[in-house]
């Protein structure tokens, strides 16, 4: 399993998102209630960045292109037009740094 350094933990405040380059796909990183979550970055309905262009409200990320919504905890598509879930990645905080664990996804 590969660890991808995403950022320093203090770089993201609650409700913030960012995009992290991955080996095979970009990864969206979210911070909610002090916890970090990661999914594939691109909306499964249209090619639109959730980490850069999405609107995070609690545990839901909304794609601002067509208003598809996903649960950042597990990538579940919550409404149309999205019908395919996002890939979920595990995260790890160690020594003040946030890592995405590539190869540990569903």
C-alpha positions as CSV (number, residue, x, y, z in Angstrom):
1,X,0.0,0.0,0.0
2,X,1.4,3.4,-1.0
3,X,1.2,6.4,1.2
4,X,0.6,9.7,-0.7
5,X,1.5,12.8,1.2
6,X,-1.5,15.1,0.9
7,X,-0.8,18.1,3.1
8,X,0.1,19.2,6.7
9,X,-2.9,18.6,8.9
10,X,-3.2,22.3,9.8
11,X,-3.5,23.3,6.2
12,X,-7.1,22.3,6.0
13,X,-9.8,23.7,8.3
14,X,-13.1,21.9,8.9
15,X,-15.2,22.2,5.7
16,X,-12.2,22.6,3.4
17,X,-11.4,20.4,0.4
18,X,-8.4,20.0,-1.9
19,X,-7.3,17.8,-4.8
20,X,-4.3,15.5,-4.3
21,X,-2.4,14.0,-7.3
22,X,-2.6,10.2,-7.3
23,X,-0.8,7.6,-9.3
24,X,-3.8,6.6,-11.4
25,X,-6.4,9.3,-10.6
26,X,-6.7,12.6,-8.7
27,X,-8.0,12.2,-5.2
28,X,-10.3,14.7,-3.3
29,X,-9.5,15.2,0.3
30,X,-12.1,16.6,2.8
31,X,-11.9,17.6,6.4
32,X,-15.1,17.2,8.4
33,X,-15.3,17.5,12.2
34,X,-11.6,17.2,12.5
35,X,-11.4,14.0,10.5
36,X,-10.0,13.5,7.0
37,X,-11.8,11.6,4.2
38,X,-10.7,10.9,0.6
39,X,-12.5,9.8,-2.5
40,X,-11.8,9.9,-6.2
41,X,-11.7,13.5,-7.3
42,X,-13.9,13.4,-10.4
43,X,-17.7,13.3,-10.2
44,X,-19.0,10.0,-11.6
45,X,-21.7,11.8,-13.6
46,X,-19.4,14.3,-15.4
47,X,-15.7,15.1,-15.4
48,X,-15.7,17.8,-12.7
49,X,-13.3,18.2,-9.8
50,X,-14.9,17.7,-6.4
51,X,-11.8,18.7,-4.5
52,X,-11.4,22.0,-6.4
53,X,-14.9,22.8,-7.5
54,X,-17.2,20.9,-5.1
55,X,-19.3,22.4,-2.3
56,X,-18.8,20.5,1.0
57,X,-21.7,20.7,3.6
58,X,-21.2,18.3,6.5
59,X,-20.5,14.9,5.1
60,X,-21.9,15.7,1.6
61,X,-19.9,17.0,-1.3
62,X,-22.0,18.5,-4.1
63,X,-20.7,18.6,-7.7
64,X,-21.3,22.2,-8.7
65,X,-21.7,21.3,-12.4
66,X,-25.0,19.4,-12.1
67,X,-25.7,19.1,-8.3
68,X,-24.8,15.4,-7.9
69,X,-24.2,14.7,-4.2
70,X,-21.9,12.1,-2.5
71,X,-21.2,11.1,1.0
72,X,-17.5,11.7,1.6
73,X,-17.3,9.0,4.3
74,X,-17.9,6.1,1.8
75,X,-18.3,7.7,-1.6
76,X,-22.0,6.8,-1.9
77,X,-23.9,8.6,-4.7
78,X,-26.8,10.3,-2.9
79,X,-28.9,11.7,-5.7
80,X,-29.3,11.9,-9.5
81,X,-27.7,12.6,-11.8
82,X,-25.0,10.5,-10.2
83,X,-25.7,6.8,-10.0
84,X,-22.2,5.5,-9.5
85,X,-20.4,5.8,-6.2
86,X,-17.0,7.5,-5.8
87,X,-14.0,5.4,-5.0
88,X,-13.0,5.8,-1.3
89,X,-9.5,5.9,0.0
90,X,-8.3,5.5,3.6
91,X,-6.4,8.4,5.2
92,X,-3.8,8.5,7.9
93,X,-2.6,11.4,10.0
94,X,1.0,10.9,11.3
95,X,3.4,13.5,12.7
96,X,1.1,16.3,11.7
97,X,0.9,15.1,8.1
98,X,-2.1,13.8,6.2
99,X,-1.6,10.8,3.9
100,X,-3.9,9.0,1.5
101,X,-3.4,5.3,1.4
102,X,-3.4,4.3,-2.3
103,X,-4.3,0.7,-2.9
104,X,-6.7,0.7,0.1
105,X,-9.9,1.6,-1.7
106,X,-13.3,0.1,-2.4
